Amino acid sequence: MKIGMKTPVLIPAAVGLVVAMLAGGCSGKKNIAPGGAPVLVAKAVETNVPVQIDPPPVGHVAAFSSVTIHSQIGGLISAVHFKEGSEVKSNALLFTIDPRPALAVLARDQAQLTNAEIQFAREQKLFDQKLVSQDEFDTSKSAKDTLAATVRSDELNLSFCEIRAPFDGTTGSLLLHEGDVVKAPDDTLLTINQIHPIYVEFAVPEQFLPEIQKQMREKTLKVSVTYQNMTVPPPQGELTFVDNAVDMTTGTILLKATFPNEDNSLWPGQFVNVTLTLSELTNAVVVPSQAVQVGQNGQFIYVVKPDPTNTASQIVENRPVKTGIAFGNEMVVQSGLKAGETVVTDGQLRLAPKMKVTVKSSDGSATNSTAN
């Protein structure tokens, strides 16, 4: 069932009957078979019907997280440890930047630090004996501390020679390859998208916002999506985000649904049709949409019933109804019809109240169905 579905305007049955009678008069023969007008029928059923936004909004798939990988130090790419387009785990090694320059700098600064520590140890003994001034002692200590910080920075730069994945994700196109020289931090090496889970972003008219907020306070709203050439069941997710402002340009509110996407059926950038289920009508009477006709007095349905004058025959009754919202190819009937009654779904144009009918199967052959 979808909010906003318009009732189709069909040709009134009376007009169709006049056309059929004129066509029969021209040939000089009756247009209705002796057993009654052939019709297709269906049973009105009682079922639970989801209330959904109509028309279904179009959304697009977005990565749950996305990061562009840059190097924090410059240098030669000595190794690439993954295949582009593959999935990688968090902290997996992606690139190795040639560590030899960083190792050389670290060795130099460690040597200088060792010498500064020796010098400071001497200065401290002399200071304790009051043979050097406070200023000389402070200068020696500052030189030692500065070189210690430099060594820590060198060790950090050495760790930057290994570039690792920040989270589980799927790698994109490799922009620099083994043997290329990377300039930090300007050069982009790679983009990683997290697709387990994954987002679907879509917008709905702002008039639906109060109902969405109301329903979200009571339960988790279910979302499903479909797309062209889909070969798997529609992915199922949950509404997890409502934007904090309405877009004043379009009058819509941005929503996000989260999908587990364990089978990779959704891909970032993909366009999808989104079905957002707000609530559910319980024990609703539902008929095929084509059973509902529109006449001068409003909507009606032809109901097939036994002929009171001949129990072997069936006739139709013109039944005024009030319909609700639609779901797929079916429509809810709010009043005028009970579950289990037989309704005409095809052949209404040749019918009139109390006219005899012959129930046909979908292949055109007569059936022995008995109407309620």
N, C-alpha and C positions, 0 to 999 in steps of 0.2 A: 504494500500500500504506500502510495507516495503523496506527500503534501504538494498541492498545487496542480494536480492533474486535471485537465479540462475534459468535460464530457463531450465526445464527438457528436457533431450535428449530423443526423441521418435523415433520409427522406421519410416523411410520415407514411405510415402504412396505408392510410386511405388513398393517398396519391398513387402509391404503387399499385394498389388494387384497381384503380381506374385505368391505369396504363395497361395492366394485364388484361382487363375486360375488353378494352378497345382492340388490343392485339388479337384476342380470341374472336371478336366480332368480325374482323376483316377476313378471317379464314373460314368463317361460318361454322367453326367447331368450338367446343368447350375447351378452355385452357387448363382445367383442373381434372386430374385423373379421377375415375369413378370412386376409387377408395379414399379420396381426399387429397389435399395439397401436400406434396412431398416436402418434408422439413428435416433438418438435423436438430438434435436436442442434446441437452446436458442436464445433469442434476445440480441443483443448488446444494452447496455443502457448507457445513459449519466448521470453521477452523480459526486458528490464531493468525493474524495478519500483521506483519511489521509495518510501522509507520516510518516512512523514509522521506528525505528531502527530494523534491522533484522540480525541475529536471536534475538528474545526477550531475554534480559539478565535475569539471575536468581538473585533475590535479597533476602534479609531477613528483617524481621520486627524487629524494635528496639523501645524500649520505648522512648517517647519524653523526659522524665526525669526519672532518677532512683536514689534512695537514699537508703543507708544501715543505719538502725537505730541502734545507740549505746546509752548507758546510760552515762551521764556525772558525775554521782555519783554511788558509789557501794551501794548495799543493797538488801533487800528481795523484790521480786516482789509480791506486795500484791493484785494486780488486773490486769486483762487483759480485755480491754473494747471493743474488736472487735472479729469477727470470721475470722480466716485465710482464705484468698482467696476472701474476701468481698471487696467492694468498700468503701473508706473512704473519707470524705471531709477535706479540708484544716483546720488545727488547731483542728481536732477531737482528743479527748483523746484516746491514745492507751494503755499506761501502767501507773500504779501507783507504784512507789517505796515506801516502808514503810517509812512514813515521821517522825516517832517518834524519831529516832536518830538525824535527822536534826533539829527537833523542840527543842530537849534537848540542843543541841549545841547553837542554837540561843538564848534560854532562859538564858543560862549561860553567853554568851557574852553580852547580853543586860543588865544583872545585873552588869557586870563589867563596861560596858559603863556608866551606871547610876552613879556608884560610882566615876568613873573617871571624870564625868561632875561636880559632887559635889566638888571633890578635886580641879578641875581647877577653879571653882567659888571662892573658898577660896584663892587659890594662886593669882588670879587676884586682889582681894581686898587687899591682902598683898603687891602685887607688886605696886598697885596704891599708897599705903602708904609708898612705898620704904622700906618695911620691909623684902622682899626677893629679891634675885639677879635675874638678867635677865636669868641666866642659869637655876635656879630653875623654873622660870616661863615657859621657853621654854620646859623644860622636862615635866612639867605637861600638857602643851598644846599638845605636841607630843603624850603622852600616851592616852589622850582623842581622838585625831584624829585617832590614830591607832586602837583603839577599835571601833570607829564609822565605819571605813572601814571594820573591821572584821565582824561587824553586817550586813553590806550590803552584804558581801560575804556569810554569813550564810543565809540571805534571798534569795539570788540567788540560793544557793544549795537547799533550800527548794522548790523553783520553779522547780528545775530539777527533783523533785520527780514525777512530772507529765510530761510524754513524749507524745508529740502531733505530728500529721501528718504535714509535711511541705507544702504539696500541695494535691490537689485531686488526688487520685490514687487507684490502686488495690493492696491489700496486698498479700504477698507471704506466704511461709511456716513459721509458728511460731517456732522459734528456742529455746526460753526459755519460760517456762510456769509459771503460778501462783504458788508461793511457792519456785521457784528457786532463788538462790542468784546470782546476776549479779555482775561481776567484771568490773569496769569502768577503761578505756574506751575500754578494749580489747574485751569483749563479744559482739557478734552480736545478736540483738534481732529479726530483721525483715528486709525484703527488700520491698520497695514500688515502683511500676512502674506507671508512668503517661501514660495512653493509649488513652486519649482524649485531644488532637489529638495524632497521632502516626506516627513514621517515617517508611519508607521503604528505605533501603540502597541498592544500586546496582552500578555496575561498567560497563562502556562502553569503547570500544577501543578509543584510543586518537584521531583517525582520525575524530571522530564525534564531537570533542570539538569545533572547529571553528563554525560549524553550530549551535550547541547548544547555544553557547554564542551569536551568531547573533540573533537567534530567541528569546532568553530571553530578549534581549534589546528591542524587539518590542512587546512582549506579554508574558503572563504567559503560560508556557508549561504544557499540561495536561498529567497525568500519570494514568494508570489503571493497576490492577493486577488480576491474576487468580491463583488458586491453586487446588490441587486435592480434589475431593469430595465436590466441592463448591456448596452450595445450595442457594446462594444469588446472586444478580446481581454483576458483577465485581466492587469492590470498586474504587471510583474515587478520585484522589488527584492532587496535583500541585507540580512541581519541585521547590524546595526552597533552595537547596544548591549544589554548585559545589566546589569540593575540590581545594585547592590552589596549588596542585602539582600533576603531573602524576606519578603513581607508576612505577618506572624504572624497576622493576622486571617483571611486567606483561604487561606494556604498556597500562594500563587502567587508567581511571579517576573516582574517587568515586563521586557518586551523591546521594542526599537524596530527597525524595518526602514526603510531609506532607499530611496525610489523616485525615478527621474528625473522622472516626471510631466510629460513634455514636451507631452503632449496634454491636460493639465488634466483627466484622467479622475478624479483624486482631489481632494477638496475638504476643507478643515479642518472638523472636527466630524462628518464622515460616518462611519457605521458600516459595517464590512466583515467578511466571513468570511476568515480568514487561513489559508493553507496554508504550513506551514514544513516543508521537505524536509531531513531529517537525513542520509540516506545513500541508497544505491541497491543493490538486490539484482540481481546480474547473472545472466543465463541462468536465470531462474526459470520454472517451469512454471505457467501461469495458465489458469484456466477461469472461465466466468461463475459468479457466486456462487450462482445458483439451481440449478446442477448438483450442489452439495454437499447431501447429505441426512444426516439423523441417525436412526440406528436403535438397537436395544437394545445393540449391540456398538460403538457409536460412529459416527463419520462414514464415509460411503461415497458412491460415485459409480457410476451405471449407465454402463457402457462398451459401446458398440455394436460387435459383431464379426460376421464372416461365420459363418453356420450351417455347422458341419463336416459335417452330413448333407445339406445342400442349399446349394450355393454361390450359388444365386439368392436365398436368404433371409438375413435378418440376425436375430441374437439379442442379448440383453443379458447382461452379466456384472456381478454385484454386486461392486464393487472397494473394499475398505477403504482409506481414505486418511488421511494426516495433513496438515492444512492449516496455513498460516501466516497472515499478516495480509492484510487486504483493501485494494484500491485501486479506488476508484470502485465499479463494479458487478462487479468481478472479484476472484478470490481465488487466492492462491498455494497450490499443492499441493506440500508438501515431500517426500512419498513416496507411492508407490502408483500413480503415473500418469506416462506419458511424453508428451513433446510429440508432436503429430501424431495422437494417439488421439482417437476420436470419443466424446463424452459426451452424455448426455441432459440437456436443459435444461428440458423441460416434458413432462408426461405420466407422471411417475414413480409416481404413486399407483396406477396400474393395472398396474404391472410386478411381475415376480418373476424371479429368476435363470433364465437360459436361455430366457426367453419370446421368441417371435418378435415383431419390431417392424416397423412401416412408417414410414420417415422422411418427415415432412411438412414442407412449407415453411411460412413464417410465415402465409401466406394460407389454409392448410388443405389445399392440394393435395399429392398424393404426388410425391416426387422420386425420381430414380434414383441418389442418392448411394451410393457404395460405402464401407463402413466399413473402417477399418484393422484 
